[in-house]
Amino acid sequence: MTANPLAPPWLVVPEDVNALAPTVWSRGASRSSSGALEVAGVSAPDLAARFGTPLYVVDEADVRGRADDTRAAFDREFARVGTTAKVYYAGKAFLSTEVARWVTESGLYIDVASGGELAVALAAGVPAARLGLHGNNKSVAEIDRAVGAGLGVIIVDSLIEIDRIASAARHHKRRQPVRLRVNSGVHAHTHEYLATAREDQKFGIALADAVANVAVIRSHPELEFLGLHSHIGSQIFESEGFAESARRVMAVHAELLTDGPVPELNLGGGFGIAYTSADEAMSIDRIAEALANIVASESERLGIAVPVVAVEPGRAIVGPSTFTLYEVGTIKDVLVDGLAIRKYVSIDGGMGDNIRPALYGADYSVRLANRHSDAPAELVRVVGKHCESGDIVVHADYLPGDVEPGDFVAVPATGAYCWSLANNYNYVTRPAVVAVRDGQARVIVRGDTEADLLSRDAGLDEPTESTTNGRQS
């Protein structure tokens, strides 16, 4: 079949428009004998009937398996070079109490980036010593709560935070471990908003200022300096950026050793995943091997001991585990510039449950979820129900030409940064999150109801006291 001229160059007409690319879908996803999409033995139509749509569907065994595989790969590769590794799950990708328990049971630590994420992790029963707190603007209250809870590490993001953390540590009479976030200046090949090691951005401090800042940390007896932290960005497909960043940061790491111990080095996360069949993501085994080789070779060159290395994958663990299930509402065939037809498939969700295409121009895939079809493939754009022309969930993919209202479609690889960024634009309710395992499905995050939305509207309350910004005055 000839490709539609409106299709992007990377998009290939599929030989089988019903096929599920294994690099994009979770390990438990397949087609049933009836042709319906199913995960871990539960079909998409059954999930829709029971829980409604839109719906985030998480393959629990996939999350657990990727967490296990990640820990095993980093344990193996860093043992090979004579040290150990700490794997932190980056909770900002997607965090719930259940997910926090899953990754903790796999031996992972957890990164949190706000007081709310910290509250979720603690409510899940994760030991505070296995948590790290990030953030460029941690409030005094957030820092105090983290120190008081006994957090394993707080990542210092600016000079002003050093005094704040030290003050909280004195108050709670404990010695608080910290890392210092530095910007290596390495420009990762990713979206502008996802590149986080550039000098001109809000996170961390310049690498050139690291020695002076560490001296300030070490001047406070209440603080224990663990090491430097760097993060070059997200959704990265090659190892060269990590290698160059590690070389730059390890040179400073070696310099810091002259004035005291530097037991750890945190190289961050950002490992990419496949969102379309055109994406070629590095396997976690290759990533762990590459990072171990980089750290070992640089340690030898610098004449220092190989440090304990920490990494922070989030998307790579939870991203491929999930698909979002939608019901098709309307369909329009639009003639574009007199060249070809683009089929617009409208669904009952949109940028409220997946804002990444609008925010980053992210590409996703889509497949028919309720049946098999022998109809020829047609180019589609999957769009949402929000009142924005940029409300696009899938910019371009192929679906069977007989897709019709009432069909279900599924968009894979929505485990990371979809529920986390979900919103109520147009007062559309956010979907529930359902975990599926061994033929059973259960809600792990309840979806919104219209009653939930109205419950937050103070205009419906009987006023008893005046309020300002939600606080009693």
HUUR-V389975 format. One record per pair of residues at least 6 apart in sequence whose ideal C-beta (glycine too) atoms are under 6 Angstrom apart, sorted by the first residue. I is the first residue (numbers start at 1). J is the second residue. D is the distance in whole Angstrom. If there is no record, write none. Layout:
# HUUR-V389975
i=I j=J d=D
i=I j=J d=D
This chain:
# HUUR-V389975
i=1 j=13 d=5
i=3 j=13 d=5
i=4 j=340 d=5
i=4 j=379 d=4
i=5 j=339 d=6
i=5 j=340 d=5
i=6 j=336 d=6
i=6 j=340 d=5
i=6 j=342 d=5
i=7 j=379 d=5
i=7 j=396 d=6
i=8 j=396 d=6
i=10 j=278 d=4
i=11 j=396 d=5
i=13 j=377 d=6
i=14 j=398 d=6
i=17 j=377 d=4
i=17 j=398 d=6
i=17 j=400 d=5
i=18 j=372 d=5
i=20 j=29 d=6
i=21 j=277 d=4
i=23 j=274 d=4
i=24 j=274 d=5
i=24 j=365 d=6
i=24 j=412 d=5
i=24 j=413 d=6
i=25 j=412 d=5
i=26 j=59 d=4
i=26 j=62 d=4
i=26 j=320 d=6
i=26 j=321 d=5
i=27 j=62 d=5
i=28 j=39 d=5
i=28 j=40 d=4
i=28 j=59 d=4
i=28 j=61 d=6
i=28 j=62 d=6
i=29 j=39 d=5
i=30 j=38 d=6
i=32 j=38 d=5
i=32 j=43 d=6
i=35 j=371 d=5
i=35 j=372 d=3
i=36 j=43 d=5
i=36 j=44 d=6
i=36 j=45 d=6
i=36 j=370 d=6
i=37 j=44 d=4
i=37 j=369 d=4
i=37 j=410 d=6
i=39 j=59 d=5
i=39 j=436 d=5
i=40 j=59 d=6
i=40 j=436 d=4
i=40 j=437 d=5
i=41 j=439 d=4
i=42 j=436 d=5
i=42 j=441 d=5
i=44 j=325 d=6
i=44 j=369 d=4
i=44 j=408 d=6
i=45 j=370 d=5
i=48 j=408 d=6
i=51 j=432 d=6
i=51 j=434 d=6
i=53 j=325 d=5
i=53 j=326 d=5
i=53 j=327 d=5
i=53 j=348 d=6
i=54 j=324 d=6
i=54 j=326 d=5
i=54 j=348 d=6
i=54 j=349 d=4
i=54 j=353 d=5
i=54 j=431 d=4
i=55 j=325 d=5
i=55 j=431 d=5
i=56 j=322 d=6
i=56 j=324 d=6
i=56 j=419 d=6
i=56 j=431 d=6
i=56 j=433 d=4
i=57 j=323 d=5
i=57 j=325 d=6
i=57 j=434 d=5
i=58 j=321 d=5
i=58 j=322 d=5
i=58 j=435 d=5
i=59 j=321 d=5
i=60 j=435 d=5
i=60 j=437 d=4
i=61 j=437 d=6
i=62 j=321 d=4
i=63 j=102 d=6
i=63 j=318 d=6
i=63 j=321 d=5
i=64 j=102 d=5
i=66 j=317 d=5
i=67 j=103 d=5
i=67 j=106 d=4
i=67 j=108 d=6
i=67 j=317 d=5
i=68 j=106 d=5
i=69 j=284 d=6
i=70 j=87 d=6
i=70 j=284 d=5
i=70 j=313 d=6
i=71 j=87 d=5
i=71 j=106 d=6
i=71 j=107 d=5
i=73 j=284 d=5
i=73 j=285 d=5
i=73 j=288 d=4
i=74 j=85 d=4
i=74 j=87 d=5
i=74 j=288 d=5
i=77 j=288 d=4
i=77 j=289 d=5
i=77 j=292 d=4
i=78 j=84 d=6
i=78 j=85 d=4
i=78 j=292 d=5
i=78 j=309 d=6
i=81 j=292 d=5
i=81 j=296 d=4
i=81 j=306 d=6
i=82 j=306 d=5
i=83 j=306 d=4
i=83 j=308 d=6
i=84 j=308 d=5
i=85 j=309 d=5
i=86 j=109 d=6
i=86 j=310 d=4
i=87 j=108 d=5
i=87 j=311 d=6
i=88 j=109 d=4
i=88 j=111 d=5
i=88 j=132 d=6
i=88 j=312 d=5
i=89 j=103 d=4
i=89 j=108 d=5
i=89 j=110 d=5
i=90 j=111 d=5
i=90 j=269 d=5
i=90 j=312 d=5
i=90 j=314 d=3
i=91 j=110 d=5
i=91 j=111 d=6
i=91 j=112 d=5
i=91 j=117 d=5
i=92 j=113 d=5
i=93 j=314 d=3
i=93 j=315 d=5
i=93 j=318 d=5
i=93 j=416 d=4
i=94 j=318 d=5
i=94 j=415 d=6
i=94 j=416 d=6
i=94 j=419 d=6
i=94 j=420 d=5
i=95 j=117 d=6
i=95 j=120 d=5
i=96 j=444 d=5
i=96 j=445 d=5
i=97 j=123 d=6
i=97 j=124 d=4
i=98 j=444 d=4
i=100 j=121 d=5
i=100 j=124 d=4
i=100 j=126 d=5
i=101 j=124 d=5
i=104 j=126 d=5
i=109 j=130 d=5
i=110 j=121 d=5
i=110 j=126 d=6
i=110 j=131 d=5
i=111 j=132 d=5
i=111 j=134 d=6
i=111 j=312 d=5
i=112 j=118 d=5
i=112 j=121 d=6
i=112 j=133 d=6
i=113 j=134 d=4
i=113 j=135 d=5
i=115 j=142 d=4
i=121 j=131 d=6
i=128 j=149 d=4
i=128 j=150 d=4
i=128 j=151 d=5
i=129 j=152 d=4
i=130 j=152 d=6
i=131 j=151 d=5
i=131 j=152 d=6
i=132 j=153 d=5
i=133 j=146 d=5
i=133 j=151 d=6
i=133 j=154 d=5
i=134 j=155 d=5
i=136 j=157 d=5
i=136 j=202 d=5
i=136 j=203 d=5
i=140 j=164 d=6
i=143 j=164 d=5
i=143 j=165 d=6
i=143 j=168 d=5
i=144 j=168 d=5
i=146 j=154 d=6
i=147 j=168 d=4
i=147 j=169 d=6
i=147 j=172 d=5
i=147 j=176 d=5
i=148 j=172 d=5
i=153 j=177 d=5
i=153 j=179 d=6
i=154 j=165 d=6
i=154 j=178 d=5
i=155 j=179 d=5
i=155 j=181 d=5
i=155 j=229 d=5
i=156 j=162 d=6
i=156 j=178 d=5
i=156 j=180 d=5
i=157 j=181 d=5
i=157 j=204 d=6
i=162 j=216 d=5
i=162 j=217 d=6
i=165 j=176 d=6
i=166 j=220 d=4
i=166 j=222 d=5
i=166 j=223 d=6
i=169 j=176 d=4
i=169 j=222 d=4
i=170 j=222 d=5
i=175 j=222 d=6
i=175 j=224 d=5
i=176 j=223 d=6
i=177 j=224 d=5
i=177 j=226 d=5
i=178 j=223 d=5
i=179 j=226 d=5
i=179 j=227 d=6
i=179 j=229 d=4
i=179 j=266 d=6
i=180 j=213 d=6
i=180 j=228 d=6
i=181 j=204 d=4
i=181 j=229 d=5
i=182 j=204 d=5
i=182 j=205 d=6
i=182 j=207 d=5
i=182 j=210 d=5
i=182 j=228 d=5
i=182 j=230 d=6
i=183 j=197 d=5
i=183 j=199 d=6
i=183 j=204 d=5
i=183 j=206 d=6
i=184 j=197 d=5
i=184 j=207 d=6
i=184 j=230 d=5
i=184 j=245 d=4
i=184 j=248 d=5
i=184 j=249 d=6
i=185 j=199 d=6
i=186 j=197 d=5
i=186 j=232 d=5
i=186 j=241 d=5
i=186 j=244 d=5
i=186 j=245 d=4
i=188 j=195 d=5
i=188 j=232 d=4
i=188 j=233 d=3
i=188 j=236 d=5
i=188 j=241 d=5
i=190 j=233 d=5
i=190 j=235 d=5
i=190 j=236 d=6
i=191 j=360 d=5
i=194 j=233 d=5
i=194 j=234 d=4
i=194 j=235 d=6
i=195 j=233 d=4
i=196 j=203 d=5
i=196 j=231 d=5
i=196 j=233 d=5
i=197 j=232 d=4
i=205 j=213 d=6
i=210 j=252 d=5
i=214 j=256 d=6
i=217 j=223 d=5
i=217 j=225 d=5
i=218 j=225 d=6
i=218 j=260 d=6
i=226 j=264 d=5
i=227 j=262 d=5
i=227 j=264 d=4
i=227 j=265 d=5
i=228 j=249 d=5
i=228 j=253 d=6
i=229 j=266 d=4
i=230 j=245 d=6
i=230 j=249 d=5
i=230 j=268 d=6
i=231 j=268 d=3
i=232 j=241 d=5
i=232 j=245 d=5
i=233 j=270 d=5
i=234 j=270 d=4
i=235 j=272 d=5
i=236 j=270 d=5
i=236 j=272 d=5
i=237 j=272 d=5
i=237 j=281 d=6
i=239 j=290 d=4
i=243 j=294 d=5
i=246 j=267 d=6
i=246 j=294 d=5
i=247 j=298 d=6
i=250 j=298 d=5
i=253 j=262 d=6
i=253 j=265 d=6
i=254 j=302 d=4
i=254 j=304 d=5
i=256 j=262 d=5
i=263 j=308 d=6
i=264 j=307 d=6
i=264 j=308 d=5
i=264 j=310 d=6
i=265 j=307 d=4
i=265 j=309 d=5
i=266 j=310 d=4
i=267 j=311 d=6
i=268 j=312 d=5
i=269 j=311 d=6
i=269 j=312 d=4
i=269 j=313 d=5
i=271 j=287 d=6
i=271 j=313 d=5
i=271 j=316 d=4
i=272 j=281 d=5
i=273 j=281 d=5
i=273 j=315 d=6
i=273 j=316 d=6
i=273 j=319 d=5
i=273 j=320 d=6
i=274 j=281 d=5
i=275 j=363 d=6
i=275 j=364 d=5
i=275 j=413 d=5
i=276 j=363 d=5
i=276 j=365 d=5
i=295 j=309 d=6
i=296 j=306 d=6
i=299 j=306 d=4
i=315 j=416 d=4
i=318 j=415 d=4
i=318 j=416 d=5
i=319 j=413 d=6
i=319 j=415 d=5
i=319 j=416 d=4
i=320 j=413 d=5
i=321 j=415 d=4
i=322 j=414 d=5
i=322 j=415 d=3
i=323 j=410 d=5
i=323 j=412 d=4
i=324 j=411 d=5
i=324 j=414 d=5
i=325 j=410 d=5
i=326 j=347 d=4
i=326 j=348 d=6
i=326 j=349 d=5
i=326 j=409 d=5
i=327 j=348 d=5
i=327 j=408 d=6
i=328 j=345 d=6
i=328 j=405 d=5
i=328 j=407 d=5
i=329 j=346 d=5
i=329 j=348 d=6
i=330 j=346 d=5
i=331 j=345 d=6
i=332 j=344 d=4
i=333 j=341 d=5
i=333 j=343 d=5
i=334 j=342 d=5
i=334 j=344 d=6
i=335 j=341 d=6
i=336 j=342 d=5
i=342 j=381 d=6
i=343 j=378 d=5
i=343 j=380 d=5
i=344 j=381 d=5
i=344 j=383 d=6
i=345 j=380 d=5
i=345 j=382 d=5
i=346 j=383 d=5
i=349 j=384 d=6
i=350 j=384 d=1
i=350 j=385 d=5
i=350 j=386 d=5
i=350 j=391 d=5
i=351 j=358 d=5
i=351 j=384 d=5
i=351 j=386 d=5
i=351 j=391 d=5
i=352 j=423 d=5
i=352 j=425 d=5
i=352 j=428 d=5
i=353 j=422 d=5
i=353 j=431 d=5
i=354 j=393 d=5
i=354 j=418 d=5
i=355 j=421 d=5
i=356 j=362 d=4
i=356 j=417 d=6
i=357 j=392 d=5
i=358 j=390 d=5
i=363 j=395 d=6
i=364 j=394 d=5
i=364 j=411 d=5
i=365 j=397 d=5
i=365 j=412 d=6
i=366 j=382 d=5
i=366 j=394 d=5
i=366 j=397 d=5
i=366 j=409 d=5
i=366 j=411 d=5
i=367 j=410 d=6
i=368 j=399 d=6
i=368 j=400 d=6
i=368 j=409 d=6
i=369 j=408 d=4
i=369 j=409 d=6
i=369 j=410 d=4
i=370 j=407 d=6
i=370 j=408 d=4
i=373 j=400 d=4
i=373 j=402 d=6
i=375 j=400 d=4
i=375 j=401 d=4
i=375 j=402 d=4
i=376 j=401 d=5
i=377 j=398 d=4
i=378 j=401 d=4
i=379 j=398 d=6
i=380 j=399 d=5
i=382 j=393 d=5
i=382 j=394 d=4
i=383 j=391 d=6
i=383 j=392 d=5
i=384 j=391 d=4
i=384 j=393 d=6
i=386 j=425 d=5
i=386 j=426 d=5
i=387 j=426 d=6
i=419 j=433 d=6
i=422 j=430 d=5
i=427 j=453 d=6
i=429 j=448 d=4
i=430 j=448 d=5
i=431 j=447 d=5
i=432 j=443 d=5
i=432 j=446 d=6
i=432 j=447 d=3
i=433 j=444 d=5
i=433 j=445 d=4
i=434 j=441 d=5
i=434 j=443 d=6
i=435 j=442 d=6
i=435 j=444 d=5
i=465 j=472 d=6
i=466 j=473 d=6
